[in-house]
């Protein structure tokens, strides 16, 4: 999901949709992270050659 967001930068308006995501805390955190621009990112790992480097993905 966060890779599609990074690529296309869509606008998604949802209200209380996270209430239906019980049991999937990572997806719930991703959905809730976009409410402020300063916190609207997911920190993940990205392979670069033989190494893996951290990268911020836009949410």
C-alpha positions as CSV (number, residue, x, y, z in Angstrom):
1,X,0.0,0.0,0.0
2,X,2.7,2.5,0.9
3,X,4.6,1.9,-2.4
4,X,1.4,2.8,-4.3
5,X,1.0,6.0,-2.2
6,X,4.7,6.9,-2.8
7,X,4.3,6.4,-6.6
8,X,0.9,8.1,-7.2
9,X,0.4,10.5,-4.2
10,X,-3.4,9.9,-4.1
11,X,-5.7,11.7,-1.7
12,X,-7.8,9.3,0.4
13,X,-10.4,10.7,2.9
14,X,-11.5,8.2,5.5
15,X,-13.2,8.6,8.8
16,X,-12.8,6.0,11.5
17,X,-11.9,3.3,8.9
18,X,-9.2,2.1,11.2
19,X,-11.9,0.8,13.6
20,X,-12.5,-2.0,11.1
21,X,-8.8,-3.1,11.1
22,X,-8.7,-5.0,14.3
23,X,-5.9,-7.5,14.5
24,X,-3.7,-5.7,11.8
25,X,-1.8,-3.1,13.8
26,X,0.7,-2.4,11.0
27,X,-2.0,-1.5,8.5
28,X,-3.9,0.5,11.1
29,X,-0.7,2.5,11.9
30,X,-0.2,3.1,8.2
31,X,-3.7,4.5,7.8
32,X,-3.4,6.7,10.9
33,X,0.0,8.0,10.0
34,X,-1.2,10.4,7.3
35,X,-3.1,12.9,9.4
36,X,-0.1,15.3,9.6
37,X,2.6,15.9,7.0
38,X,5.4,15.7,9.6
39,X,4.4,12.2,10.6
40,X,3.1,11.0,7.2
41,X,5.7,8.4,6.4
42,X,6.5,4.7,6.9
43,X,10.1,3.8,7.6
44,X,11.0,0.7,5.8
45,X,14.1,-1.1,4.3
46,X,15.1,-0.9,0.6
47,X,17.7,-3.2,-1.0
48,X,20.6,-1.2,-2.5
49,X,23.2,-3.6,-4.1
50,X,24.3,-6.0,-1.5
51,X,23.1,-3.8,1.4
52,X,19.7,-2.9,2.8
53,X,19.2,0.8,3.6
54,X,16.3,2.5,5.5
55,X,14.0,4.6,3.5
56,X,11.0,6.9,4.4
57,X,7.9,6.1,2.3
58,X,5.2,8.8,2.0
59,X,1.8,7.9,3.4
